[in-house]
Amino acid sequence: MATDNYKRFVILLSHTGKPFTETVIRAHVQHLRQLDQEGKLILCGPFLDHKGGMVILKAMSHEEALAIAAQDPFVVQGFETCEVRTWQLSCEENNHLGMG
């Protein structure tokens, strides 16, 4: 499938308060590496001013993005909750959504 057909999604992760373990952090990193190897990961990282983080990815549908979020070990093991939002990129390439 052409990457032009992909949509972008933001996964917002919020920490539940459950103390992280090295094991779950390593599993989360492996999950991110797998997404990167599949060409789906765009950006990711923790927030400095909030307990949680964000993953920006490419997927074919909202359902696929939800499934990816649900497979994150942080979510599976109850360390974080997630919210998935569809994201439309505004940039010079698309003339800032035609309004530039």
C-alpha positions as CSV (number, residue, x, y, z in Angstrom):
1,M,0.0,0.0,0.0
2,A,1.2,3.5,-0.8
3,T,2.1,5.6,2.2
4,D,0.0,8.4,0.5
5,N,-3.1,6.4,1.7
6,Y,-2.0,6.5,5.3
7,K,-3.6,8.9,7.8
8,R,-1.7,10.3,10.8
9,F,-2.8,9.6,14.3
10,V,-1.8,10.9,17.7
11,I,-1.9,8.5,20.7
12,L,-2.0,10.4,23.9
13,L,-0.7,8.3,26.8
14,S,-1.6,9.3,30.4
15,H,0.1,7.6,33.4
16,T,-2.3,5.9,35.8
17,G,0.0,6.2,38.8
18,K,1.1,2.6,38.7
19,P,4.9,2.6,39.2
20,F,6.8,1.7,36.0
21,T,9.1,-1.3,36.0
22,E,12.2,-1.7,33.8
23,T,10.5,-4.7,32.2
24,V,7.4,-2.8,31.0
25,I,9.6,0.2,29.8
26,R,11.7,-2.2,27.7
27,A,8.6,-3.8,26.3
28,H,7.2,-0.4,25.4
29,V,10.4,0.5,23.6
30,Q,10.3,-2.8,21.7
31,H,6.7,-1.9,20.7
32,L,7.9,1.5,19.4
33,R,10.8,-0.2,17.6
34,Q,8.5,-2.6,15.8
35,L,6.3,0.3,14.7
36,D,9.4,2.1,13.4
37,Q,10.5,-1.0,11.5
38,E,7.1,-1.2,9.9
39,G,7.4,2.4,8.8
40,K,4.4,3.5,11.0
41,L,6.2,5.5,13.7
42,I,6.6,9.2,13.0
43,L,7.6,10.6,16.4
44,C,7.2,9.7,20.1
45,G,8.3,10.6,23.5
46,P,7.3,11.6,27.1
47,F,6.0,15.0,28.1
48,L,8.2,17.0,30.4
49,D,5.3,18.9,32.0
50,H,2.7,16.1,32.3
51,K,2.7,12.4,33.4
52,G,2.4,10.7,30.0
53,G,3.6,10.9,26.5
54,M,2.6,11.0,22.8
55,V,3.1,8.7,19.8
56,I,2.5,10.0,16.3
57,L,2.0,7.3,13.8
58,K,0.8,6.4,10.3
59,A,-2.1,4.0,9.9
60,M,-4.7,3.1,7.3
61,S,-7.7,3.7,9.6
62,H,-8.7,4.9,13.0
63,E,-9.4,1.3,13.9
64,E,-5.9,0.3,13.0
65,A,-4.5,3.2,15.2
66,L,-6.7,2.1,18.1
67,A,-5.4,-1.5,17.8
68,I,-1.8,-0.3,17.8
69,A,-2.5,1.8,20.9
70,A,-4.2,-1.1,22.6
71,Q,-1.2,-3.3,22.0
72,D,1.3,-1.0,23.7
73,P,2.6,-2.8,26.8
74,F,2.0,0.4,28.9
75,V,-1.7,0.2,28.0
76,V,-2.0,-3.6,28.1
77,Q,-0.5,-3.8,31.6
78,G,-2.4,-0.8,33.0
79,F,0.5,1.7,33.4
80,E,-1.1,4.2,31.1
81,T,-4.4,4.9,29.4
82,C,-4.6,6.1,25.9
83,E,-6.7,8.4,23.7
84,V,-6.3,8.2,19.9
85,R,-6.9,11.3,17.7
86,T,-6.8,11.7,13.9
87,W,-4.3,14.4,13.0
88,Q,-4.2,16.5,9.9
89,L,-0.8,17.9,9.2
90,S,-0.5,21.6,8.4
91,C,2.7,22.4,6.6
92,E,4.3,24.4,3.8
93,E,3.9,21.4,1.5
94,N,0.0,21.6,1.7
95,N,0.0,25.4,1.9
96,H,-1.1,25.0,5.6
97,L,-4.3,23.2,4.6
98,G,-4.8,25.6,1.7
99,M,-4.9,28.7,3.9
100,G,-1.3,29.8,3.6
